[in-house]
Amino acid sequence: MPELPDGSDFMAADRVWINARMDEGYYTLDIDPFRGKPHYPLISSPYYAIELVEIANRRYWDRYLPVWDVLY
């Protein structure tokens, strides 16, 4: 697993993390957005936005599973 970057750049850490999971062939189980969140059905956080951008950049759609509202 990659190390977190020094300092407080958690956005960069999230980008590193999602790409590492894709490098390992993991499925991306997308449980957000869900009803009841203030921004539903829009992107709810900058971290979620980064993950979606990274998935789109790599065209990782064959291992992307949106299951919005299923787990809540």
KEKE-723059 format. One record per atom (N, C-alpha, C, CB): atom name; z, x, y negated. Coordinates in nm, 3 decimals, decimal comma. Glycine has a CB too. Layout:
CA Z X Y
...
END
This chain:
N 0,000 0,084 0,117
CA 0,000 0,000 0,000
C 0,000 0,089 -0,123
CB 0,121 -0,096 0,000
N -0,078 0,054 -0,226
CA -0,085 0,139 -0,345
C 0,046 0,134 -0,424
CB -0,201 0,096 -0,434
N 0,073 0,242 -0,493
CA 0,192 0,250 -0,578
C 0,166 0,173 -0,706
CB 0,229 0,397 -0,609
N 0,275 0,121 -0,765
CA 0,262 0,055 -0,894
C 0,241 0,160 -1,002
CB 0,387 -0,030 -0,924
N 0,163 0,127 -1,105
CA 0,144 0,223 -1,213
C 0,273 0,246 -1,289
CB 0,034 0,174 -1,307
N 0,284 0,362 -1,352
CA 0,402 0,392 -1,434
C 0,404 0,299 -1,554
CB 0,403 0,540 -1,480
N 0,523 0,277 -1,608
CA 0,536 0,193 -1,725
C 0,539 0,045 -1,688
CB 0,422 0,219 -1,822
N 0,502 -0,037 -1,782
CA 0,514 -0,182 -1,762
C 0,379 -0,251 -1,756
CB 0,597 -0,243 -1,872
N 0,279 -0,183 -1,705
CA 0,146 -0,243 -1,698
C 0,133 -0,325 -1,570
CB 0,036 -0,134 -1,705
N 0,200 -0,439 -1,569
CA 0,201 -0,523 -1,450
C 0,065 -0,589 -1,426
CB 0,307 -0,629 -1,463
N -0,014 -0,608 -1,532
CA -0,147 -0,664 -1,515
C -0,234 -0,567 -1,434
CB -0,213 -0,695 -1,653
N -0,226 -0,439 -1,466
CA -0,300 -0,339 -1,390
C -0,249 -0,333 -1,247
CB -0,289 -0,200 -1,458
N -0,118 -0,346 -1,230
CA -0,060 -0,345 -1,096
C -0,112 -0,463 -1,014
CB 0,093 -0,348 -1,103
N -0,126 -0,578 -1,077
CA -0,177 -0,695 -1,007
C -0,323 -0,674 -0,966
CB -0,164 -0,820 -1,096
N -0,401 -0,613 -1,053
CA -0,541 -0,584 -1,022
C -0,550 -0,487 -0,903
CB -0,614 -0,523 -1,145
N -0,466 -0,384 -0,903
CA -0,462 -0,288 -0,792
C -0,422 -0,360 -0,664
CB -0,364 -0,173 -0,823
N -0,322 -0,446 -0,674
CA -0,269 -0,516 -0,556
C -0,375 -0,607 -0,494
CB -0,146 -0,599 -0,595
N -0,442 -0,690 -0,572
CA -0,539 -0,783 -0,515
C -0,657 -0,708 -0,455
CB -0,587 -0,882 -0,622
N -0,699 -0,600 -0,519
CA -0,809 -0,521 -0,463
C -0,768 -0,451 -0,334
CB -0,857 -0,417 -0,564
N -0,645 -0,406 -0,326
CA -0,597 -0,344 -0,202
C -0,596 -0,446 -0,088
CB -0,455 -0,285 -0,222
N -0,555 -0,568 -0,117
CA -0,557 -0,672 -0,013
C -0,700 -0,700 0,033
CB -0,491 -0,802 -0,065
N -0,793 -0,705 -0,061
CA -0,932 -0,728 -0,023
C -0,987 -0,610 0,056
CB -1,019 -0,753 -0,148
N -0,950 -0,487 0,017
CA -0,993 -0,369 0,092
C -0,947 -0,375 0,238
CB -0,940 -0,241 0,025
N -0,831 -0,435 0,260
CA -0,775 -0,446 0,394
C -0,828 -0,567 0,470
CB -0,625 -0,452 0,387
N -0,911 -0,648 0,404
CA -0,972 -0,762 0,471
C -0,889 -0,888 0,476
CB -1,006 -0,725 0,606
N -0,783 -0,893 0,399
CA -0,698 -1,012 0,397
C -0,774 -1,133 0,344
CB -0,574 -0,988 0,313
N -0,735 -1,251 0,391
CA -0,779 -1,375 0,330
C -0,697 -1,397 0,204
CB -0,766 -1,496 0,428
N -0,757 -1,456 0,103
CA -0,685 -1,491 -0,019
C -0,657 -1,639 -0,014
CB -0,766 -1,452 -0,146
N -0,531 -1,673 0,003
CA -0,488 -1,811 0,008
C -0,444 -1,852 -0,133
CB -0,372 -1,831 0,112
N -0,524 -1,932 -0,199
CA -0,501 -1,970 -0,338
C -0,423 -2,101 -0,341
CB -0,636 -1,984 -0,415
N -0,296 -2,093 -0,379
CA -0,211 -2,212 -0,383
C -0,190 -2,263 -0,525
CB -0,077 -2,182 -0,318
N -0,265 -2,211 -0,620
CA -0,247 -2,249 -0,759
C -0,383 -2,287 -0,814
CB -0,183 -2,134 -0,842
N -0,404 -2,380 -0,895
CA -0,306 -2,461 -0,965
C -0,260 -2,580 -0,881
CB -0,365 -2,510 -1,096
N -0,151 -2,642 -0,922
CA -0,109 -2,763 -0,852
C -0,059 -2,865 -0,953
CB 0,001 -2,731 -0,747
N -0,067 -2,989 -0,912
CA -0,024 -3,097 -1,001
C 0,121 -3,075 -1,042
CB -0,040 -3,235 -0,932
N 0,150 -3,105 -1,164
CA 0,285 -3,088 -1,216
C 0,301 -2,963 -1,300
CB 0,382 -3,083 -1,103
N 0,210 -2,867 -1,286
CA 0,216 -2,749 -1,373
C 0,157 -2,787 -1,509
CB 0,139 -2,628 -1,310
N 0,207 -2,728 -1,615
CA 0,162 -2,767 -1,748
C 0,012 -2,753 -1,772
CB 0,234 -2,686 -1,849
N -0,051 -2,657 -1,711
CA -0,192 -2,631 -1,740
C -0,287 -2,685 -1,633
CB -0,215 -2,485 -1,755
N -0,236 -2,765 -1,539
CA -0,320 -2,818 -1,433
C -0,439 -2,893 -1,491
CB -0,239 -2,909 -1,340
N -0,560 -2,876 -1,445
CA -0,603 -2,791 -1,333
C -0,655 -2,655 -1,379
CB -0,710 -2,863 -1,254
N -0,617 -2,611 -1,497
CA -0,667 -2,484 -1,551
C -0,588 -2,366 -1,496
CB -0,660 -2,485 -1,705
N -0,635 -2,247 -1,525
CA -0,567 -2,125 -1,482
C -0,430 -2,120 -1,547
CB -0,651 -1,998 -1,519
N -0,329 -2,096 -1,467
CA -0,191 -2,112 -1,511
C -0,122 -1,986 -1,560
CB -0,113 -2,169 -1,401
N -0,180 -1,869 -1,535
CA -0,116 -1,746 -1,582
C -0,220 -1,635 -1,592
CB -0,001 -1,704 -1,488
N -0,192 -1,532 -1,670
CA -0,286 -1,420 -1,679
C -0,299 -1,345 -1,546
CB -0,241 -1,323 -1,788
N -0,195 -1,345 -1,465
CA -0,201 -1,278 -1,335
C -0,296 -1,352 -1,241
CB -0,061 -1,268 -1,272
N -0,286 -1,483 -1,240
CA -0,377 -1,565 -1,160
C -0,520 -1,545 -1,207
CB -0,337 -1,716 -1,169
N -0,541 -1,537 -1,338
CA -0,675 -1,515 -1,393
C -0,731 -1,381 -1,346
CB -0,672 -1,520 -1,547
N -0,649 -1,276 -1,349
CA -0,694 -1,144 -1,303
C -0,736 -1,150 -1,157
CB -0,583 -1,038 -1,321
N -0,657 -1,216 -1,075
CA -0,689 -1,224 -0,933
C -0,821 -1,297 -0,910
CB -0,577 -1,294 -0,856
N -0,844 -1,406 -0,983
CA -0,970 -1,478 -0,969
C -1,089 -1,394 -1,017
CB -0,965 -1,609 -1,048
N -1,071 -1,320 -1,125
CA -1,178 -1,233 -1,175
C -1,210 -1,125 -1,072
CB -1,137 -1,168 -1,309
N -1,109 -1,064 -1,014
CA -1,133 -0,959 -0,915
C -1,202 -1,015 -0,791
CB -1,000 -0,892 -0,875
N -1,163 -1,133 -0,748
CA -1,229 -1,197 -0,633
C -1,375 -1,225 -0,667
CB -1,156 -1,329 -0,594
N -1,399 -1,276 -0,786
CA -1,538 -1,305 -0,828
C -1,619 -1,178 -0,842
CB -1,538 -1,382 -0,962
N -1,561 -1,074 -0,900
CA -1,634 -0,947 -0,917
C -1,680 -0,889 -0,784
CB -1,547 -0,846 -0,990
N -1,600 -0,908 -0,683
CA -1,634 -0,853 -0,551
C -1,705 -0,954 -0,462
CB -1,509 -0,805 -0,482
N -1,725 -1,074 -0,515
CA -1,790 -1,181 -0,437
C -1,720 -1,198 -0,302
CB -1,942 -1,149 -0,417
N -1,591 -1,213 -0,310
CA -1,504 -1,220 -0,192
C -1,483 -1,363 -0,145
CB -1,368 -1,155 -0,223
N -1,578 -1,449 -0,174
CA -1,561 -1,593 -0,149
C -1,550 -1,627 -0,001
CB -1,677 -1,668 -0,210
N -1,602 -1,543 0,089
CA -1,594 -1,576 0,231
C -1,452 -1,566 0,286
CB -1,686 -1,484 0,310
N -1,363 -1,502 0,213
CA -1,222 -1,491 0,255
C -1,128 -1,550 0,150
CB -1,185 -1,344 0,280
N -1,180 -1,637 0,066
CA -1,103 -1,705 -0,038
C -1,082 -1,850 0,003
CB -1,174 -1,695 -0,178
N -0,958 -1,893 0,015
CA -0,927 -2,027 0,063
C -0,844 -2,102 -0,041
CB -0,853 -2,021 0,197
N -0,906 -2,187 -0,123
CA -0,827 -2,265 -0,218
C -0,760 -2,383 -0,148
CB -0,914 -2,315 -0,333
N -0,631 -2,390 -0,154
CA -0,556 -2,499 -0,092
C -0,464 -2,565 -0,195
CB -0,473 -2,446 0,029
N -0,521 -2,595 -0,309
CA -0,443 -2,653 -0,417
C -0,380 -2,783 -0,375
CB -0,529 -2,676 -0,539
N -0,256 -2,802 -0,414
CA -0,178 -2,924 -0,390
C -0,140 -2,947 -0,245
CB -0,256 -3,042 -0,438
N -0,183 -2,863 -0,153
CA -0,154 -2,886 -0,012
C -0,009 -2,851 0,022
CB -0,249 -2,804 0,075
N 0,042 -2,745 -0,038
CA 0,174 -2,695 0,000
C 0,289 -2,754 -0,084
CB 0,176 -2,546 -0,011
N 0,256 -2,840 -0,178
CA 0,361 -2,891 -0,268
C 0,384 -3,037 -0,248
CB 0,326 -2,865 -0,413
END
